[in-house]
């Protein structure tokens, strides 16, 4: 007959009897039969060692597990035991000595050596099996042959200390020291809530204890006291754990035991001795029990259970919770990392489970415990190091999969931009008032800011845990950037890219990693590696547009690698640049798309709601129609809510302030790169020489375009939405950046990027709080660097933007030029700019003529376009006054009128600004506008527009309702045009040019203008008087010109301009061998740089002056004029005589 299966002891104690056969006598009489799967110990004396299948389990379980755990877990040698004086060395009992010694001493192995696993209380024979621990190099302690009796005895008189005679005897003590055996029993019972004494079922604190019947029986059989001890603790824990309810995690038992063990150990003041060993052994075996409970549940007769066999629930409860994993537990577990890989695996698996679970919830759910669990890990670098080594830390995933299926992804995924959260912050977004929206956005930002602080703490722990961990973390960030290039596509599929919330969190955290080198002195900019992309860059820019290089050239440049390591500052700098491009700036772009979508949906819903009446008599169609309307309403609600949430996130002042500081660093770095200097803000005139060198730096040219685009877009966004943070966040480097690249536009390939520099300056001159000229206006006015280069840069780009190469280039140029005008108006208060413009007209005449010609072209075109829209608008207004017009026709007419109104408004705004510019320029430097190449076109433009505004048909054609809506103020426009006439009125050349305009010069129109100015009180009487005198000059000039034309008679063909058909004044020979007047070809080349006859490219320098022909023309003209004068005199004499 065999005994029932038995469980193994923890390490070094006897085997408890957890189950007994129904026949006690049979159990005692027969040697036990050991089940193979439960055999862990050596054969006992008198019992043959296992054979057959049991021999395999003997090696597998006993040698591998027991010896390995003993060697690695806690201490390599268990706490030793002292001999029990109640038992002789050759005692019949099979129990080894149990009394612990403070410091174990290795002894030769013997039959009585611990560790033995005693299966029965039978006495072993002298020739027991050799201890297999000796073969493994782990020596067990033998039973002591002598020792102190564990039974209380009276002390001998010789052992009693005698008090010195010279001092009084102390008062007799009323308490005796607690014996070690009693202390151990009380302490272990308190810690593990167990007892072997059926009469002691409650501890001193009143907690009920678990009775251990098997250990009680063995102690009774061996005659030992019914007390727990260090020697029986592992057996007691095995019985207690095996009897714990299987429907509850075993950690629910061991973890509280650990906490009580730690608390008891802290309360115990000693650091050595038997009582100290009680506490140490309790902690050691308790920690081992936790490990086995999680990794080897079958040791306690349990089946594996993923819900039970994990640290996850205890980490989520937090360190402050009495059922959570405490710091002491983690510290003790970490001490065993090097000895047993099971502990690191446990902590890794738990955090992976936490990460996976977090990937399924959103910010409106209980996510904080998951974040706190990771924050707990951050206190222990070994945990962080092991996490970073795990394959899941950075696995090959899709862009969208990164935020769910990498270790840190779910932590960064938590955001108020998650769809579920957006609904909770902005329910019924269409109907929310501004106050409710502002409150929701404030709340949203507060929650996100707290979460981002936690994210930074988590990521910072990985960065600081070690070189390998830092590298893995940077790889993870780089993988995010390299997988999300599609976020900047024109059409973005959300399923193919990471979410906005995830990318915003990534960008914000990377911004904060750059803070240490974002000092106000820019002292660490030189640590940024200019050749980062030529080493082994983490960031992939192969498909990014470069600043001034095509793909082939950039590929060739980057193929020439440079050796060397990249420092952390450079890694953080370029990662953050990419994060802004694919993260926050992509969200900015999405806001623009949302605005467009919302306008469309609002318009569509309005139309559909108006058309609903058509289906009221058909219930089936009405139901379907209502569903369609609801779909549009839902889409509109969602779009509005998403827009409000993105704005709420992006308008966080702390986040944007940090972002601006980073962009200032980027600006200074770029300026140093292109100027090859140690530039710092405030040193523009000293360090920056413009124009930049003709030979461009390849390092700069091959940089991704977003390096500069990020700066501009970020500042433009702040200028629009958060201008109040700008005064303390913008410095001279912004002016230096814009002026430098506008002055040397050839350094940048993309015309839209160049125009963005103008937009940045334009935004910086908007009035802001007490700053009437905006954030940078005063600096632009007073900066010596701006005084020297700004105006030339703006004029240069005014000319360049004539053609950007895009389909919308024709209209884009007007927006750009409007912004240029605003910047010029801002700085015009400084006379230096006026003098500089005059100097340009003299020193760089061709450049100036080209600039003025385009100015005139714009004025002519935009005024004409604006003014021709108003008659059409007026006609539609009259049609809409008819109440009988069908609704569908009315809707079409309203749409047409709205389109015309938008066009008229845009053109009218630009026309007003263009005239304002011409007023400023002609007032400052009238002589420059009377050059032969300019004056005729200028006079024609003024005459034409004045006739349009003050002619006979003007009142009827331009009479539209609500003119201010279109920025159309005709009286003001007339007044501005008159000012330009007056500014140039002292020039005979200008007067002749006005009078010579045969198409639009009409004296009656100019006279009507006088009446308008007087009746509308638009001008002072003095100005009106000046205007009247000027009108007389025009009339006189017209009379003389008409007479001269009559006097000249027919012009010889060789003296006539073949294009204009009038007398040439300064003939030049073109490459096509045709001769035209210089003014004619100059005007032609300003708009078309080709020979008008052969269409071959040419410049004005290709035109060869014809001096001899010019002299003959002048001589012929003088002769004809003199002849006319002589004829007049002769006629006068004939009249006198008569």
Number of C-alpha atoms within 10 A of each C-alpha: 12 14 23 16 19 20 25 26 26 23 22 25 24 27 28 28 23 18 12 14 14 10 10 10 9 15 17 14 11 12 18 18 16 20 18 18 16 19 23 24 27 24 21 23 18 15 15 11 15 18 11 8 11 17 13 14 21 22 15 15 19 20 19 14 14 20 19 17 18 18 19 17 22 22 14 15 19 22 22 26 23 24 24 23 17 15 20 15 17 14 13 14 17 22 26 27 27 20 25 22 15 17 13 15 13 13 12 10 19 17 20 23 20 27 25 26 23 24 23 22 19 17 16 22 14 12 10 16 19 15 22 19 21 12 11 13 10 17 22 26 24 23 27 20 14 13 14 12 14 19 10 7 7 5 8 7 8 7 7 8 7 9 10 8 7 6 7 8 10 7 6 6 6 5 6 6 6 9 11 18 20 13 18 24 21 19 23 26 24 23 24 23 21 25 29 25 18 14 8 16 17 17 17 10 7 9 11 15 19 20 20 21 19 19 26 23 15 19 19 13 11 15 12 15 15 18 20 25 25 28 24 19 26 26 25 29 20 20 24 21 20 19 14 15 11 14 9 11 18 23 23 15 21 23 22 18 22 26 21 20 25 19 13 18 21 11 9 12 9 12 11 12 13 21 21 17 22 28 22 20 21 27 24 19 22 25 22 20 24 23 21 19 24 23 17 16 19 16 18 20 14 15 12 14 12 8 11 19 22 22 22 22 18 20 25 24 18 19 18 10 12 13 19 20 25 20 16 13 17 17 12 14 21 19 14 18 18 12 17 18 11 16 20 19 17 19 23 20 17 21 24 21 17 24 23 19 14 24 22 9 16 19 21 16 10 10 17 13 16 22 20 18 23 23 17 20 20 20 15 16 17 18 23 24 22 16 24 23 14 15 11 14 20 22 15 13 15 16 23 19 17 26 23 22 21 22 26 26 24 25 27 22 27 25 26 27 28 20 16 14 19 23 19 13 22 22 14 14 21 16 10 13 9 9 9 14 18 14 13 18 22 16 15 21 21 14 13 21 18 10 20 21 13 19 22 18 17 22 20 17 21 25 21 14 19 15 12 15 21 20 15 19 20 19 17 21 21 21 20 29 27 17 20 21 18 18 27 16 10 10 9 12 10 13 11 15 20 25 21 23 23 23 27 28 25 25 25 25 23 23 25 19 19 23 13 9 18 21 14 11 10 16 11 14 21 12 13 20 18 15 18 21 22 17 17 14 16 19 19 15 19 12 9 14 18 23 22 22 21 13 15 8 15 21 13 9 16 17 12 9 13 13 9 11 10 17 12 16 18 20 20 18 22 21 25 27 23 25 28 27 25 26 27 25 24 19 24 17 14 20 18 11 15 17 14 11 16 18 11 13 19 17 11 16 18 13 13 16 12 10 12 13 10 10 15 13 9 9 10 10 13 16 13 12 18 15 12 14 19 13 13 17 18 15 16 23 22 21 21 19 25 22 22 22 26 22 16 21 24 21 18 18 15 12 19 23 17 17 25 21 19 22 25 24 21 23 22 21 20 18 23 18 16 20 19 14 14 15 21 19 17 14 14 21 15 11 17 20 13 16 15 18 13 9 7 14 15 15 18 22 20 23 20 21 22 21 21 22 18 21 26 24 21 20 26 21 18 20 22 12 13 17 19 15 16 20 13 9 16 18 16 20 21 23 24 25 20 25 25 27 20 26 21 18 20 15 23 20 17 17 18 17 19 24 23 19 25 25 23 23 26 24 24 26 25 21 14 16 11 8 14 13 20 23 27 24 23 15 19 24 21 13 18 14 23 24 19 16 19 26 24 21 21 22 22 19 24 23 19 15 20 18 15 16 11 10 9 10 15 14 12 17 21 20 15 21 25 19 22 23 19 18 25 20 15 20 24 16 11 13 13 16 22 19 13 15 21 20 15 18 21 12 11 12 15 15 17 22 21 22 20 22 23 16 19 20 15 20 25 20 14 21 23 17 17 23 22 16 20 22 17 17 22 17 13 16 16 10 12 15 9 10 9 8 12 9 10 9 11 17 14 11 16 15 12 14 19 13 13 17 19 14 15 25 20 17 28 22 17 24 26 20 20 22 21 18 18 21 20 19 20 19 16 17 18 21 18 23 23 21 16 16 20 20 23 22 19 24 24 22 21 21 22 18 20 22 21 21 20 20 17 13 11 15 13 10 19 21 14 19 12 9 14 10 12 20 17 23 13 17 16 14 19 21 17 17 20 22 22 22 23 19 20 22 20 13 15 14 16 25 25 21 23 27 27 20 18 11 9 20 23 19 15 14 18 22 15 14 24 18 12 17 20 13 10 10 12 15 17 10 12 9 15 19 13 12 21 16 12 18 21 13 17 25 18 14 19 22 14 14 15 12 13 16 13 12 17 17 9 10 17 10 11 13 22 20 20 16 12 11 12 13 21 24 19 19 28 25 16 23 17 13 12 16 25 26 24 23 19 19 24 22 17 15 17 18 13 15 17 17 21 17 11 12 11 11 13 16 16 18 8 13 22 15 17 15 12 9 18 18 14 12 22 15 12 16 18 13 13 16 18 13 14 17 14 12 13 12 12 12 11 12 11 10 9 8 6 6
